[in-house]
Amino acid sequence: MFAIMINHPATLPTAGLLRRLAAIVYDSMLVFGVLFTATIPAVFFRPEQIEPIANEQIVTALPLVADGLPFQLYLLFVYVTFFCWFWTKRGQTLGMQAWRLQLVDMDGKGPTIRQCITRLLAALLSTLCFGAGYWWILINKDRLSWHDKLSKTRMVLLPKKK
């Protein structure tokens, strides 16, 4: 876990929409690289790679590793692990660090794994609803998104370092 040492969490302002979107763009590039790297092993275990050393019957019986639900679940696991690891360790991904954002629970403590997973699922719901969960920040008096409310977390804006 981590602690916000600069100010009491209750005094830190909740981050606005533009800063959050900028962090999302930054993190999207990082996640793309992580998922690309996670895909490399599946490429090397394709049947076409094994064909020269195996007979045709064995090759046609092998399923594609990078095909179907197991591979998609593997990539989902990598995606969830990326965010949960950063959020539970420091409350920040690299994109959030660049934009001085930190994820905390409503008491100002670090989020739990359960809160992180809830937040990711709720953020997916927010996105699937044409971003309505994100636009909610603009009309909510506390500047909370749907995924902030559902996960009982909030994104705070850290002060500039002196």
C-alpha positions in Angstrom: 0.0 0.0 0.0 1.0 3.6 -0.3 0.1 6.9 1.4 -0.3 10.4 0.1 2.3 12.3 2.1 1.8 15.7 0.6 -1.7 16.6 1.7 -4.6 14.9 3.4 -6.5 13.0 0.7 -9.7 14.8 1.6 -8.1 18.1 0.6 -6.8 17.0 -2.8 -9.1 17.9 -5.7 -10.7 15.2 -7.8 -9.2 15.1 -11.3 -11.1 16.5 -14.2 -12.0 14.9 -17.5 -9.3 16.2 -19.8 -6.5 15.2 -17.5 -8.0 11.7 -17.1 -8.4 11.3 -20.9 -4.7 12.4 -21.4 -3.6 9.7 -18.9 -5.8 7.2 -20.7 -4.1 8.0 -24.1 -0.6 7.7 -22.5 -1.5 4.4 -20.8 -3.1 3.1 -24.0 0.2 3.3 -25.7 1.9 1.5 -22.9 -0.8 -1.2 -22.7 -0.5 -1.7 -26.5 3.2 -2.4 -26.0 2.6 -4.8 -23.1 -0.1 -6.7 -25.1 2.1 -6.8 -28.2 4.9 -8.3 -26.1 2.4 -10.8 -24.5 1.4 -11.9 -28.0 4.9 -12.9 -29.0 4.9 -16.3 -27.4 1.7 -17.2 -29.2 3.2 -16.4 -32.5 6.1 -18.7 -31.9 3.8 -21.6 -31.0 1.8 -21.6 -34.2 1.6 -24.9 -36.0 3.3 -23.4 -39.1 6.4 -23.0 -37.0 6.3 -26.7 -36.0 5.5 -28.0 -39.5 9.1 -28.7 -40.7 9.8 -31.0 -37.7 6.4 -32.7 -37.5 4.3 -34.8 -39.8 1.1 -33.3 -41.3 -1.3 -35.2 -39.0 0.2 -33.7 -35.9 0.3 -30.2 -37.3 -3.3 -30.2 -38.3 -4.4 -31.5 -34.9 -2.7 -28.7 -33.1 -5.0 -25.7 -32.4 -3.7 -22.2 -32.9 -2.5 -20.8 -29.7 -3.3 -17.2 -30.7 -6.9 -18.1 -31.7 -10.1 -18.2 -29.7 -11.2 -17.7 -26.2 -8.2 -19.0 -24.2 -5.9 -16.5 -25.9 -8.4 -13.6 -25.4 -8.7 -14.6 -21.7 -4.9 -14.6 -21.5 -4.7 -11.0 -22.9 -7.5 -9.9 -20.6 -5.5 -11.3 -17.7 -2.4 -9.4 -18.8 -4.5 -6.2 -19.2 -6.1 -6.5 -15.7 -2.8 -7.4 -14.1 -1.2 -4.3 -15.6 -3.6 -1.9 -14.1 -4.1 -3.7 -10.8 -0.4 -4.0 -10.2 0.2 -0.3 -10.7 -2.9 0.9 -8.9 -2.3 -1.3 -5.8 1.5 -0.5 -5.6 1.5 3.2 -6.0 -2.0 4.2 -7.0 -0.6 5.4 -10.4 0.1 4.0 -13.8 2.9 5.7 -15.8 0.4 7.8 -17.6 -1.2 8.9 -14.3 2.3 9.8 -13.0 2.9 12.0 -16.0 -0.4 13.9 -15.4 -0.1 13.9 -11.6 -3.1 11.7 -11.0 -3.5 9.1 -8.2 -6.2 6.5 -7.5 -7.3 6.3 -3.9 -10.3 4.9 -2.1 -12.8 7.2 -0.5 -10.7 7.2 2.7 -7.6 8.2 0.8 -5.9 4.8 1.1 -4.7 2.6 -1.7 -7.3 0.7 -3.6 -7.8 -3.0 -3.1 -7.6 -5.6 -5.9 -11.4 -5.9 -5.7 -11.8 -2.2 -6.2 -9.3 -2.2 -9.1 -11.2 -5.0 -10.9 -14.6 -3.4 -10.2 -13.1 -0.1 -11.6 -11.9 -1.8 -14.8 -15.2 -3.5 -15.4 -17.1 -0.3 -14.7 -14.8 1.7 -17.0 -15.6 -0.8 -19.7 -19.3 -0.3 -19.1 -18.7 3.5 -19.2 -16.9 3.2 -22.5 -19.5 0.9 -24.1 -22.2 3.5 -23.2 -20.5 5.9 -25.6 -18.3 7.3 -22.8 -21.3 8.3 -20.7 -19.6 7.2 -17.5 -16.7 9.6 -18.3 -19.0 12.5 -19.4 -20.7 12.1 -16.0 -17.6 13.8 -14.5 -18.7 17.1 -16.1 -22.1 17.1 -14.4 -21.3 15.4 -11.1 -20.7 17.9 -8.3 -17.8 15.8 -6.9 -16.4 15.1 -10.4 -16.8 11.4 -10.0 -17.2 9.0 -13.0 -19.4 5.9 -13.0 -16.4 3.8 -12.3 -15.3 6.0 -9.4 -18.7 5.6 -7.8 -19.1 1.8 -8.5 -15.6 1.0 -7.2 -15.7 3.5 -4.3 -12.5 5.1 -5.5 -11.6 8.5 -6.8 -8.9 10.0 -9.0 -7.1 12.8 -7.3 -4.9 15.6 -8.7 -1.6 15.7 -6.9 0.1 19.1 -6.3 3.1 20.1 -8.4 6.5 19.2 -6.9 8.5 22.1 -5.8 
